[in-house]
């Protein structure tokens, strides 16, 4: 066995999809939490106590703090046990939104976490990272193999089946890249709202000028949903403007606290997401899309 995919029990389903798509054997990292919240991890070594020369670690970085410690412990020990090349598959990449210091003393987490990960692994594959003020993933993750894929085309295909002739709407300017990409796949009409944020849960949205949503099925498309307030405000405006229905499609279903309930209460009918973050709304599996990049890494580092 020359390569192995490692995963954690809480992500077994998408990780095994990934292993199957890549034709890789997979094994679970044993994890125990002590009463004081520290962790004990155990790697699935061979009978000789060693690991294969190539490892793929599947770990999406939602709720990231414990997971970053896990990656530190796993990667350090794996090197000692024979792993020469390690690829991290993190469909959701945390701490990318803080890419600039807005106030004196604020820590720019994007570059720090990117550099931290690059020191642990030899490659990174992620999906729709929140790169607002930089254009390429390798500006945040300074490694030799940094791949950023997008879930927008796969979400577009799903929308085409569920809502033919839908109009795609981005809830804010940052969503424009995903809306344009998805719109191009299936020829959807699309537009982008304007947002002014006053706090984590206080946002103001305006619909794009000249775009008519009367009697249209509108799908709000974005890279992630966290507090959900941006989507809620956009949905209210679309409903008030006469939209026949409003659905939501996101790559990363973070849905913190009461976000999902608040979104549904605003009039959203369907919520679709990829399996980058495990959630009841998952409707698109990313493994088939990511498999080529995984196999390319393994080939190039063999």
FISE-9636 format. One record per residue (C-alpha): residue number from 1; residue in one letter; x, y, z; chain. Coordinates in steps of 0.25 Angstrom, whole numbers, always signed. Example, Ala and Ser with C-alpha at 12.3 -4.5 7.8 and 13.67 -1.06 7.14 Angstrom:
BEGIN
<rofi seq="1" type="A" xx="+49" yy="-18" zz="+31" mol="A"/>
<rofi seq="2" type="S" xx="+55" yy="-4" zz="+29" mol="A"/>
//
This chain:
BEGIN
<rofi seq="1" type="X" xx="+0" yy="+0" zz="+0" mol="A"/>
<rofi seq="2" type="X" xx="+7" yy="+13" zz="-5" mol="A"/>
<rofi seq="3" type="X" xx="-3" yy="+23" zz="-1" mol="A"/>
<rofi seq="4" type="X" xx="-14" yy="+24" zz="+10" mol="A"/>
<rofi seq="5" type="X" xx="-26" yy="+33" zz="+13" mol="A"/>
<rofi seq="6" type="X" xx="-27" yy="+37" zz="+28" mol="A"/>
<rofi seq="7" type="X" xx="-40" yy="+42" zz="+33" mol="A"/>
<rofi seq="8" type="X" xx="-47" yy="+45" zz="+46" mol="A"/>
<rofi seq="9" type="X" xx="-60" yy="+37" zz="+51" mol="A"/>
<rofi seq="10" type="X" xx="-69" yy="+50" zz="+50" mol="A"/>
<rofi seq="11" type="X" xx="-66" yy="+51" zz="+35" mol="A"/>
<rofi seq="12" type="X" xx="-66" yy="+37" zz="+31" mol="A"/>
<rofi seq="13" type="X" xx="-77" yy="+38" zz="+20" mol="A"/>
<rofi seq="14" type="X" xx="-71" yy="+49" zz="+12" mol="A"/>
<rofi seq="15" type="X" xx="-57" yy="+44" zz="+14" mol="A"/>
<rofi seq="16" type="X" xx="-60" yy="+30" zz="+9" mol="A"/>
<rofi seq="17" type="X" xx="-67" yy="+36" zz="-3" mol="A"/>
<rofi seq="18" type="X" xx="-53" yy="+43" zz="-5" mol="A"/>
<rofi seq="19" type="X" xx="-46" yy="+30" zz="-3" mol="A"/>
<rofi seq="20" type="X" xx="-55" yy="+22" zz="-13" mol="A"/>
<rofi seq="21" type="X" xx="-54" yy="+33" zz="-24" mol="A"/>
<rofi seq="22" type="X" xx="-39" yy="+33" zz="-23" mol="A"/>
<rofi seq="23" type="X" xx="-37" yy="+18" zz="-22" mol="A"/>
<rofi seq="24" type="X" xx="-30" yy="+19" zz="-8" mol="A"/>
<rofi seq="25" type="X" xx="-31" yy="+10" zz="+4" mol="A"/>
<rofi seq="26" type="X" xx="-36" yy="+18" zz="+16" mol="A"/>
<rofi seq="27" type="X" xx="-34" yy="+17" zz="+31" mol="A"/>
<rofi seq="28" type="X" xx="-39" yy="+25" zz="+43" mol="A"/>
<rofi seq="29" type="X" xx="-31" yy="+33" zz="+53" mol="A"/>
<rofi seq="30" type="X" xx="-35" yy="+28" zz="+67" mol="A"/>
<rofi seq="31" type="X" xx="-39" yy="+40" zz="+76" mol="A"/>
<rofi seq="32" type="X" xx="-41" yy="+41" zz="+91" mol="A"/>
<rofi seq="33" type="X" xx="-44" yy="+53" zz="+99" mol="A"/>
<rofi seq="34" type="X" xx="-40" yy="+54" zz="+113" mol="A"/>
<rofi seq="35" type="X" xx="-49" yy="+61" zz="+124" mol="A"/>
<rofi seq="36" type="X" xx="-40" yy="+73" zz="+123" mol="A"/>
<rofi seq="37" type="X" xx="-42" yy="+74" zz="+108" mol="A"/>
<rofi seq="38" type="X" xx="-29" yy="+70" zz="+103" mol="A"/>
<rofi seq="39" type="X" xx="-28" yy="+59" zz="+92" mol="A"/>
<rofi seq="40" type="X" xx="-22" yy="+46" zz="+90" mol="A"/>
<rofi seq="41" type="X" xx="-20" yy="+42" zz="+76" mol="A"/>
<rofi seq="42" type="X" xx="-15" yy="+28" zz="+70" mol="A"/>
<rofi seq="43" type="X" xx="-11" yy="+26" zz="+56" mol="A"/>
<rofi seq="44" type="X" xx="-14" yy="+14" zz="+48" mol="A"/>
<rofi seq="45" type="X" xx="+0" yy="+8" zz="+46" mol="A"/>
<rofi seq="46" type="X" xx="+4" yy="-4" zz="+38" mol="A"/>
<rofi seq="47" type="X" xx="+8" yy="-17" zz="+46" mol="A"/>
<rofi seq="48" type="X" xx="+22" yy="-12" zz="+46" mol="A"/>
<rofi seq="49" type="X" xx="+18" yy="+1" zz="+52" mol="A"/>
<rofi seq="50" type="X" xx="+20" yy="+10" zz="+40" mol="A"/>
<rofi seq="51" type="X" xx="+11" yy="+18" zz="+31" mol="A"/>
<rofi seq="52" type="X" xx="+11" yy="+19" zz="+15" mol="A"/>
<rofi seq="53" type="X" xx="+20" yy="+29" zz="+9" mol="A"/>
<rofi seq="54" type="X" xx="+8" yy="+37" zz="+4" mol="A"/>
<rofi seq="55" type="X" xx="-3" yy="+41" zz="+12" mol="A"/>
<rofi seq="56" type="X" xx="-16" yy="+48" zz="+9" mol="A"/>
<rofi seq="57" type="X" xx="-23" yy="+54" zz="+21" mol="A"/>
<rofi seq="58" type="X" xx="-38" yy="+58" zz="+20" mol="A"/>
<rofi seq="59" type="X" xx="-42" yy="+69" zz="+30" mol="A"/>
<rofi seq="60" type="X" xx="-51" yy="+80" zz="+27" mol="A"/>
<rofi seq="61" type="X" xx="-48" yy="+92" zz="+36" mol="A"/>
<rofi seq="62" type="X" xx="-62" yy="+96" zz="+41" mol="A"/>
<rofi seq="63" type="X" xx="-62" yy="+98" zz="+56" mol="A"/>
<rofi seq="64" type="X" xx="-47" yy="+99" zz="+54" mol="A"/>
<rofi seq="65" type="X" xx="-39" yy="+100" zz="+67" mol="A"/>
<rofi seq="66" type="X" xx="-39" yy="+86" zz="+71" mol="A"/>
<rofi seq="67" type="X" xx="-37" yy="+81" zz="+57" mol="A"/>
<rofi seq="68" type="X" xx="-24" yy="+90" zz="+55" mol="A"/>
<rofi seq="69" type="X" xx="-18" yy="+84" zz="+68" mol="A"/>
<rofi seq="70" type="X" xx="-22" yy="+70" zz="+62" mol="A"/>
<rofi seq="71" type="X" xx="-15" yy="+73" zz="+49" mol="A"/>
<rofi seq="72" type="X" xx="-2" yy="+78" zz="+57" mol="A"/>
<rofi seq="73" type="X" xx="-2" yy="+65" zz="+65" mol="A"/>
<rofi seq="74" type="X" xx="-5" yy="+56" zz="+53" mol="A"/>
<rofi seq="75" type="X" xx="+5" yy="+62" zz="+43" mol="A"/>
<rofi seq="76" type="X" xx="+16" yy="+62" zz="+53" mol="A"/>
<rofi seq="77" type="X" xx="+15" yy="+48" zz="+57" mol="A"/>
<rofi seq="78" type="X" xx="+12" yy="+43" zz="+43" mol="A"/>
<rofi seq="79" type="X" xx="+25" yy="+48" zz="+38" mol="A"/>
<rofi seq="80" type="X" xx="+32" yy="+40" zz="+49" mol="A"/>
<rofi seq="81" type="X" xx="+25" yy="+28" zz="+44" mol="A"/>
<rofi seq="82" type="X" xx="+29" yy="+28" zz="+30" mol="A"/>
<rofi seq="83" type="X" xx="+20" yy="+38" zz="+23" mol="A"/>
<rofi seq="84" type="X" xx="+28" yy="+46" zz="+13" mol="A"/>
<rofi seq="85" type="X" xx="+17" yy="+54" zz="+6" mol="A"/>
<rofi seq="86" type="X" xx="+4" yy="+59" zz="+12" mol="A"/>
<rofi seq="87" type="X" xx="-7" yy="+65" zz="+5" mol="A"/>
<rofi seq="88" type="X" xx="-18" yy="+72" zz="+13" mol="A"/>
<rofi seq="89" type="X" xx="-32" yy="+71" zz="+7" mol="A"/>
<rofi seq="90" type="X" xx="-40" yy="+82" zz="+15" mol="A"/>
<rofi seq="91" type="X" xx="-53" yy="+85" zz="+7" mol="A"/>
<rofi seq="92" type="X" xx="-55" yy="+97" zz="+16" mol="A"/>
<rofi seq="93" type="X" xx="-43" yy="+105" zz="+20" mol="A"/>
<rofi seq="94" type="X" xx="-45" yy="+113" zz="+33" mol="A"/>
<rofi seq="95" type="X" xx="-39" yy="+127" zz="+36" mol="A"/>
<rofi seq="96" type="X" xx="-39" yy="+132" zz="+22" mol="A"/>
<rofi seq="97" type="X" xx="-49" yy="+143" zz="+24" mol="A"/>
<rofi seq="98" type="X" xx="-39" yy="+152" zz="+33" mol="A"/>
<rofi seq="99" type="X" xx="-30" yy="+156" zz="+22" mol="A"/>
<rofi seq="100" type="X" xx="-27" yy="+170" zz="+27" mol="A"/>
<rofi seq="101" type="X" xx="-26" yy="+178" zz="+40" mol="A"/>
<rofi seq="102" type="X" xx="-38" yy="+187" zz="+40" mol="A"/>
<rofi seq="103" type="X" xx="-34" yy="+193" zz="+54" mol="A"/>
<rofi seq="104" type="X" xx="-20" yy="+194" zz="+61" mol="A"/>
<rofi seq="105" type="X" xx="-16" yy="+181" zz="+67" mol="A"/>
<rofi seq="106" type="X" xx="-25" yy="+172" zz="+59" mol="A"/>
<rofi seq="107" type="X" xx="-19" yy="+159" zz="+55" mol="A"/>
<rofi seq="108" type="X" xx="-19" yy="+155" zz="+41" mol="A"/>
<rofi seq="109" type="X" xx="-22" yy="+141" zz="+43" mol="A"/>
<rofi seq="110" type="X" xx="-22" yy="+137" zz="+28" mol="A"/>
<rofi seq="111" type="X" xx="-7" yy="+138" zz="+26" mol="A"/>
<rofi seq="112" type="X" xx="-4" yy="+132" zz="+40" mol="A"/>
<rofi seq="113" type="X" xx="-13" yy="+120" zz="+38" mol="A"/>
<rofi seq="114" type="X" xx="-9" yy="+118" zz="+24" mol="A"/>
<rofi seq="115" type="X" xx="+6" yy="+118" zz="+28" mol="A"/>
<rofi seq="116" type="X" xx="+3" yy="+109" zz="+39" mol="A"/>
<rofi seq="117" type="X" xx="-3" yy="+98" zz="+30" mol="A"/>
<rofi seq="118" type="X" xx="+8" yy="+100" zz="+20" mol="A"/>
<rofi seq="119" type="X" xx="+18" yy="+95" zz="+30" mol="A"/>
<rofi seq="120" type="X" xx="+10" yy="+83" zz="+34" mol="A"/>
<rofi seq="121" type="X" xx="+6" yy="+78" zz="+20" mol="A"/>
<rofi seq="122" type="X" xx="+12" yy="+77" zz="+6" mol="A"/>
<rofi seq="123" type="X" xx="-1" yy="+81" zz="-1" mol="A"/>
<rofi seq="124" type="X" xx="-15" yy="+86" zz="+1" mol="A"/>
<rofi seq="125" type="X" xx="-28" yy="+84" zz="-7" mol="A"/>
<rofi seq="126" type="X" xx="-40" yy="+93" zz="-3" mol="A"/>
<rofi seq="127" type="X" xx="-53" yy="+98" zz="-9" mol="A"/>
<rofi seq="128" type="X" xx="-58" yy="+112" zz="-10" mol="A"/>
<rofi seq="129" type="X" xx="-48" yy="+118" zz="+0" mol="A"/>
<rofi seq="130" type="X" xx="-52" yy="+132" zz="+4" mol="A"/>
<rofi seq="131" type="X" xx="-41" yy="+140" zz="-3" mol="A"/>
<rofi seq="132" type="X" xx="-47" yy="+154" zz="-4" mol="A"/>
<rofi seq="133" type="X" xx="-34" yy="+162" zz="-5" mol="A"/>
<rofi seq="134" type="X" xx="-25" yy="+152" zz="-11" mol="A"/>
<rofi seq="135" type="X" xx="-27" yy="+145" zz="-24" mol="A"/>
<rofi seq="136" type="X" xx="-20" yy="+132" zz="-22" mol="A"/>
<rofi seq="137" type="X" xx="-19" yy="+121" zz="-11" mol="A"/>
<rofi seq="138" type="X" xx="-4" yy="+121" zz="-11" mol="A"/>
<rofi seq="139" type="X" xx="-4" yy="+135" zz="-6" mol="A"/>
<rofi seq="140" type="X" xx="-10" yy="+130" zz="+7" mol="A"/>
<rofi seq="141" type="X" xx="-4" yy="+116" zz="+7" mol="A"/>
<rofi seq="142" type="X" xx="+10" yy="+117" zz="+2" mol="A"/>
<rofi seq="143" type="X" xx="+12" yy="+103" zz="-1" mol="A"/>
<rofi seq="144" type="X" xx="+16" yy="+96" zz="-15" mol="A"/>
<rofi seq="145" type="X" xx="+3" yy="+90" zz="-17" mol="A"/>
<rofi seq="146" type="X" xx="-9" yy="+99" zz="-14" mol="A"/>
<rofi seq="147" type="X" xx="-22" yy="+96" zz="-21" mol="A"/>
<rofi seq="148" type="X" xx="-35" yy="+104" zz="-19" mol="A"/>
<rofi seq="149" type="X" xx="-47" yy="+97" zz="-26" mol="A"/>
<rofi seq="150" type="X" xx="-61" yy="+103" zz="-27" mol="A"/>
<rofi seq="151" type="X" xx="-75" yy="+96" zz="-23" mol="A"/>
<rofi seq="152" type="X" xx="-82" yy="+106" zz="-31" mol="A"/>
<rofi seq="153" type="X" xx="-83" yy="+98" zz="-44" mol="A"/>
<rofi seq="154" type="X" xx="-88" yy="+86" zz="-37" mol="A"/>
<rofi seq="155" type="X" xx="-99" yy="+94" zz="-30" mol="A"/>
<rofi seq="156" type="X" xx="-103" yy="+100" zz="-43" mol="A"/>
<rofi seq="157" type="X" xx="-105" yy="+87" zz="-49" mol="A"/>
<rofi seq="158" type="X" xx="-114" yy="+83" zz="-36" mol="A"/>
<rofi seq="159" type="X" xx="-122" yy="+96" zz="-38" mol="A"/>
<rofi seq="160" type="X" xx="-124" yy="+94" zz="-52" mol="A"/>
<rofi seq="161" type="X" xx="-131" yy="+81" zz="-48" mol="A"/>
<rofi seq="162" type="X" xx="-139" yy="+86" zz="-37" mol="A"/>
<rofi seq="163" type="X" xx="-142" yy="+100" zz="-42" mol="A"/>
<rofi seq="164" type="X" xx="-141" yy="+101" zz="-57" mol="A"/>
<rofi seq="165" type="X" xx="-141" yy="+115" zz="-62" mol="A"/>
<rofi seq="166" type="X" xx="-137" yy="+120" zz="-49" mol="A"/>
<rofi seq="167" type="X" xx="-131" yy="+134" zz="-47" mol="A"/>
<rofi seq="168" type="X" xx="-118" yy="+133" zz="-38" mol="A"/>
<rofi seq="169" type="X" xx="-116" yy="+145" zz="-28" mol="A"/>
<rofi seq="170" type="X" xx="-103" yy="+147" zz="-20" mol="A"/>
<rofi seq="171" type="X" xx="-106" yy="+153" zz="-7" mol="A"/>
<rofi seq="172" type="X" xx="-94" yy="+163" zz="-7" mol="A"/>
<rofi seq="173" type="X" xx="-83" yy="+167" zz="-16" mol="A"/>
<rofi seq="174" type="X" xx="-73" yy="+156" zz="-11" mol="A"/>
<rofi seq="175" type="X" xx="-83" yy="+146" zz="-16" mol="A"/>
<rofi seq="176" type="X" xx="-82" yy="+151" zz="-31" mol="A"/>
<rofi seq="177" type="X" xx="-71" yy="+141" zz="-35" mol="A"/>
<rofi seq="178" type="X" xx="-79" yy="+129" zz="-31" mol="A"/>
<rofi seq="179" type="X" xx="-92" yy="+135" zz="-37" mol="A"/>
<rofi seq="180" type="X" xx="-85" yy="+137" zz="-50" mol="A"/>
<rofi seq="181" type="X" xx="-78" yy="+124" zz="-50" mol="A"/>
<rofi seq="182" type="X" xx="-91" yy="+116" zz="-47" mol="A"/>
<rofi seq="183" type="X" xx="-99" yy="+125" zz="-57" mol="A"/>
<rofi seq="184" type="X" xx="-89" yy="+122" zz="-68" mol="A"/>
<rofi seq="185" type="X" xx="-91" yy="+107" zz="-66" mol="A"/>
<rofi seq="186" type="X" xx="-106" yy="+106" zz="-69" mol="A"/>
<rofi seq="187" type="X" xx="-109" yy="+119" zz="-75" mol="A"/>
<rofi seq="188" type="X" xx="-116" yy="+125" zz="-63" mol="A"/>
<rofi seq="189" type="X" xx="-120" yy="+140" zz="-62" mol="A"/>
<rofi seq="190" type="X" xx="-113" yy="+146" zz="-50" mol="A"/>
<rofi seq="191" type="X" xx="-111" yy="+158" zz="-42" mol="A"/>
<rofi seq="192" type="X" xx="-103" yy="+162" zz="-29" mol="A"/>
<rofi seq="193" type="X" xx="-109" yy="+170" zz="-18" mol="A"/>
<rofi seq="194" type="X" xx="-101" yy="+181" zz="-10" mol="A"/>
<rofi seq="195" type="X" xx="-99" yy="+179" zz="+5" mol="A"/>
<rofi seq="196" type="X" xx="-94" yy="+189" zz="+16" mol="A"/>
<rofi seq="197" type="X" xx="-90" yy="+181" zz="+29" mol="A"/>
<rofi seq="198" type="X" xx="-92" yy="+188" zz="+42" mol="A"/>
<rofi seq="199" type="X" xx="-88" yy="+176" zz="+51" mol="A"/>
<rofi seq="200" type="X" xx="-88" yy="+161" zz="+51" mol="A"/>
<rofi seq="201" type="X" xx="-104" yy="+161" zz="+51" mol="A"/>
<rofi seq="202" type="X" xx="-107" yy="+174" zz="+45" mol="A"/>
<rofi seq="203" type="X" xx="-107" yy="+176" zz="+30" mol="A"/>
<rofi seq="204" type="X" xx="-114" yy="+184" zz="+20" mol="A"/>
<rofi seq="205" type="X" xx="-117" yy="+179" zz="+6" mol="A"/>
<rofi seq="206" type="X" xx="-122" yy="+186" zz="-7" mol="A"/>
<rofi seq="207" type="X" xx="-126" yy="+178" zz="-20" mol="A"/>
<rofi seq="208" type="X" xx="-118" yy="+181" zz="-32" mol="A"/>
<rofi seq="209" type="X" xx="-124" yy="+192" zz="-41" mol="A"/>
<rofi seq="210" type="X" xx="-132" yy="+189" zz="-53" mol="A"/>
<rofi seq="211" type="X" xx="-133" yy="+174" zz="-49" mol="A"/>
<rofi seq="212" type="X" xx="-148" yy="+169" zz="-50" mol="A"/>
<rofi seq="213" type="X" xx="-151" yy="+157" zz="-40" mol="A"/>
<rofi seq="214" type="X" xx="-166" yy="+158" zz="-41" mol="A"/>
<rofi seq="215" type="X" xx="-172" yy="+144" zz="-43" mol="A"/>
<rofi seq="216" type="X" xx="-158" yy="+138" zz="-44" mol="A"/>
<rofi seq="217" type="X" xx="-152" yy="+126" zz="-36" mol="A"/>
<rofi seq="218" type="X" xx="-140" yy="+132" zz="-30" mol="A"/>
<rofi seq="219" type="X" xx="-128" yy="+124" zz="-24" mol="A"/>
<rofi seq="220" type="X" xx="-119" yy="+132" zz="-14" mol="A"/>
<rofi seq="221" type="X" xx="-105" yy="+126" zz="-17" mol="A"/>
<rofi seq="222" type="X" xx="-93" yy="+128" zz="-8" mol="A"/>
<rofi seq="223" type="X" xx="-80" yy="+122" zz="-3" mol="A"/>
<rofi seq="224" type="X" xx="-85" yy="+120" zz="+11" mol="A"/>
<rofi seq="225" type="X" xx="-96" yy="+123" zz="+21" mol="A"/>
<rofi seq="226" type="X" xx="-92" yy="+126" zz="+35" mol="A"/>
<rofi seq="227" type="X" xx="-101" yy="+135" zz="+43" mol="A"/>
<rofi seq="228" type="X" xx="-111" yy="+135" zz="+31" mol="A"/>
<rofi seq="229" type="X" xx="-114" yy="+149" zz="+33" mol="A"/>
<rofi seq="230" type="X" xx="-110" yy="+154" zz="+19" mol="A"/>
<rofi seq="231" type="X" xx="-118" yy="+143" zz="+13" mol="A"/>
<rofi seq="232" type="X" xx="-130" yy="+146" zz="+21" mol="A"/>
<rofi seq="233" type="X" xx="-130" yy="+161" zz="+17" mol="A"/>
<rofi seq="234" type="X" xx="-128" yy="+157" zz="+3" mol="A"/>
<rofi seq="235" type="X" xx="-140" yy="+148" zz="+3" mol="A"/>
<rofi seq="236" type="X" xx="-149" yy="+158" zz="+9" mol="A"/>
<rofi seq="237" type="X" xx="-146" yy="+168" zz="-2" mol="A"/>
<rofi seq="238" type="X" xx="-148" yy="+158" zz="-13" mol="A"/>
<rofi seq="239" type="X" xx="-161" yy="+153" zz="-7" mol="A"/>
<rofi seq="240" type="X" xx="-166" yy="+168" zz="-6" mol="A"/>
<rofi seq="241" type="X" xx="-161" yy="+170" zz="-20" mol="A"/>
<rofi seq="242" type="X" xx="-171" yy="+159" zz="-25" mol="A"/>
<rofi seq="243" type="X" xx="-162" yy="+147" zz="-26" mol="A"/>
<rofi seq="244" type="X" xx="-170" yy="+134" zz="-28" mol="A"/>
<rofi seq="245" type="X" xx="-160" yy="+126" zz="-19" mol="A"/>
<rofi seq="246" type="X" xx="-147" yy="+128" zz="-12" mol="A"/>
<rofi seq="247" type="X" xx="-137" yy="+116" zz="-10" mol="A"/>
<rofi seq="248" type="X" xx="-123" yy="+116" zz="-4" mol="A"/>
<rofi seq="249" type="X" xx="-111" yy="+109" zz="-10" mol="A"/>
<rofi seq="250" type="X" xx="-97" yy="+110" zz="-3" mol="A"/>
<rofi seq="251" type="X" xx="-84" yy="+102" zz="-3" mol="A"/>
<rofi seq="252" type="X" xx="-82" yy="+103" zz="+12" mol="A"/>
<rofi seq="253" type="X" xx="-93" yy="+100" zz="+21" mol="A"/>
<rofi seq="254" type="X" xx="-88" yy="+106" zz="+34" mol="A"/>
<rofi seq="255" type="X" xx="-101" yy="+111" zz="+39" mol="A"/>
<rofi seq="256" type="X" xx="-97" yy="+116" zz="+53" mol="A"/>
<rofi seq="257" type="X" xx="-107" yy="+116" zz="+65" mol="A"/>
<rofi seq="258" type="X" xx="-121" yy="+119" zz="+60" mol="A"/>
<rofi seq="259" type="X" xx="-117" yy="+123" zz="+46" mol="A"/>
<rofi seq="260" type="X" xx="-125" yy="+111" zz="+39" mol="A"/>
<rofi seq="261" type="X" xx="-138" yy="+114" zz="+46" mol="A"/>
<rofi seq="262" type="X" xx="-137" yy="+129" zz="+43" mol="A"/>
<rofi seq="263" type="X" xx="-134" yy="+126" zz="+29" mol="A"/>
<rofi seq="264" type="X" xx="-146" yy="+117" zz="+27" mol="A"/>
<rofi seq="265" type="X" xx="-155" yy="+127" zz="+35" mol="A"/>
<rofi seq="266" type="X" xx="-151" yy="+138" zz="+25" mol="A"/>
<rofi seq="267" type="X" xx="-158" yy="+130" zz="+14" mol="A"/>
<rofi seq="268" type="X" xx="-147" yy="+122" zz="+8" mol="A"/>
<rofi seq="269" type="X" xx="-153" yy="+109" zz="+2" mol="A"/>
<rofi seq="270" type="X" xx="-141" yy="+100" zz="-1" mol="A"/>
<rofi seq="271" type="X" xx="-127" yy="+100" zz="+5" mol="A"/>
<rofi seq="272" type="X" xx="-116" yy="+92" zz="-3" mol="A"/>
<rofi seq="273" type="X" xx="-102" yy="+91" zz="+0" mol="A"/>
<rofi seq="274" type="X" xx="-89" yy="+83" zz="-3" mol="A"/>
<rofi seq="275" type="X" xx="-84" yy="+73" zz="+7" mol="A"/>
<rofi seq="276" type="X" xx="-72" yy="+81" zz="+10" mol="A"/>
<rofi seq="277" type="X" xx="-78" yy="+83" zz="+24" mol="A"/>
<rofi seq="278" type="X" xx="-87" yy="+71" zz="+28" mol="A"/>
<rofi seq="279" type="X" xx="-101" yy="+77" zz="+29" mol="A"/>
<rofi seq="280" type="X" xx="-115" yy="+72" zz="+27" mol="A"/>
<rofi seq="281" type="X" xx="-116" yy="+81" zz="+15" mol="A"/>
<rofi seq="282" type="X" xx="-105" yy="+74" zz="+8" mol="A"/>
<rofi seq="283" type="X" xx="-109" yy="+71" zz="-7" mol="A"/>
<rofi seq="284" type="X" xx="-96" yy="+71" zz="-15" mol="A"/>
<rofi seq="285" type="X" xx="-84" yy="+62" zz="-12" mol="A"/>
<rofi seq="286" type="X" xx="-71" yy="+68" zz="-15" mol="A"/>
<rofi seq="287" type="X" xx="-62" yy="+56" zz="-16" mol="A"/>
<rofi seq="288" type="X" xx="-64" yy="+53" zz="-31" mol="A"/>
<rofi seq="289" type="X" xx="-59" yy="+68" zz="-34" mol="A"/>
<rofi seq="290" type="X" xx="-47" yy="+67" zz="-24" mol="A"/>
<rofi seq="291" type="X" xx="-42" yy="+53" zz="-28" mol="A"/>
<rofi seq="292" type="X" xx="-34" yy="+58" zz="-40" mol="A"/>
<rofi seq="293" type="X" xx="-26" yy="+68" zz="-32" mol="A"/>
<rofi seq="294" type="X" xx="-23" yy="+57" zz="-21" mol="A"/>
<rofi seq="295" type="X" xx="-19" yy="+47" zz="-31" mol="A"/>
<rofi seq="296" type="X" xx="-10" yy="+58" zz="-38" mol="A"/>
<rofi seq="297" type="X" xx="-3" yy="+61" zz="-25" mol="A"/>
<rofi seq="298" type="X" xx="-1" yy="+46" zz="-22" mol="A"/>
<rofi seq="299" type="X" xx="+5" yy="+44" zz="-36" mol="A"/>
<rofi seq="300" type="X" xx="+14" yy="+56" zz="-35" mol="A"/>
<rofi seq="301" type="X" xx="+20" yy="+52" zz="-22" mol="A"/>
<rofi seq="302" type="X" xx="+21" yy="+37" zz="-24" mol="A"/>
//
